Amino acid sequence: SLYKHFCHEGGITSPLIAHWPEEIDGSNEIRTDPAHIMDLMPTIVEVTNAEYPQLFNGQDIHPMEGVSLLSSFKGETQEERTIGFEHQFARGLRKGNWKIAWGKRMPEESAWELYDLSKDRTEQNNLAKSHPEITETLAAE
């Protein structure tokens, strides 16, 4: 896996430590649900029973992106979703256990890489050539 500049797992995977004994089931458990920093706002809004505004001081507010992580905190299975990400020329998309990543090398040499994260969490086996249809479908998303 590559490091923080890249959109491979070594660059984008970070732990989230959540401590809320009254609400989080499963002390000291590791959850592997995919999450993104964009999920923090919906989580905070749900936990606090707040209303996310559509307008503030006469200005339209962009709608929230992401999903609340409260269900994951409670040990429930989250719905499968697609998460896209980009950093400089590196980019990627995850849908279920499939993930594509671009930008491992210099931009002019890059191509989409495909990984099955359920079997290859450290992205050692690029499946783009053996599954071009999955690679193309995810790239189009």
C-alpha positions, -999 to 999 in steps of 0.1 A, spaced: 0 0 0 11 35 -7 14 64 17 -7 96 23 -4 113 -10 -21 84 -28 -56 71 -28 -45 36 -21 -54 21 12 -20 30 27 -28 66 19 -65 69 28 -70 45 57 -71 61 91 -85 48 124 -115 65 140 -116 60 177 -151 66 191 -157 66 229 -193 68 240 -201 41 265 -238 49 269 -244 44 231 -217 25 215 -221 -13 218 -191 -36 219 -163 -23 240 -129 -26 223 -143 -39 191 -129 -31 157 -155 -21 131 -145 -23 94 -174 -4 79 -161 20 52 -164 56 63 -152 90 52 -146 123 69 -178 136 52 -197 111 75 -188 131 107 -213 159 101 -243 136 95 -233 116 126 -231 147 148 -264 160 135 -281 127 142 -265 122 176 -275 157 188 -309 157 171 -300 189 154 -314 202 121 -290 209 93 -300 242 78 -308 248 41 -302 285 46 -280 306 69 -280 344 69 -297 344 35 -271 321 20 -279 286 6 -261 259 25 -247 229 6 -265 197 16 -246 173 38 -228 145 21 -220 112 37 -241 91 61 -244 89 99 -221 64 115 -244 59 145 -257 26 131 -222 13 128 -215 25 164 -245 4 175 -231 -27 157 -256 -26 129 -246 -34 93 -244 -3 71 -259 -2 36 -234 -7 8 -225 26 -8 -201 42 -32 -174 65 -19 -153 85 -43 -122 105 -33 -94 126 -49 -62 142 -38 -40 161 -63 -37 138 -93 -45 107 -72 -81 95 -71 -102 64 -64 -136 50 -58 -149 22 -36 -181 3 -41 -186 -26 -17 -154 -46 -17 -143 -33 -51 -120 -4 -53 -103 14 -81 -73 37 -76 -54 60 -100 -21 78 -95 3 52 -83 29 65 -106 35 98 -124 2 111 -140 12 104 -176 20 67 -166 -11 61 -145 -40 38 -152 -69 26 -132 -60 -3 -108 -87 -26 -94 -86 -44 -61 -110 -67 -42 -105 -54 -7 -123 -85 9 -93 -106 -3 -65 -80 -8 -67 -53 18 -31 -42 11 -37 -39 -26 -10 -62 -38 -30 -79 -67 -42 -54 -94 -72 -71 -111 -78 -44 -137 -67 -65 -166 -85 -97 -155 -118 -77 -147 -118 -49 -173 -156 -47 -171 -157 -39 -134 -128 -14 -138 -147 4 -166 -180 4 -147 -164 19 -115 -143 44 -135 -175 56 -152 -191 62 -118 
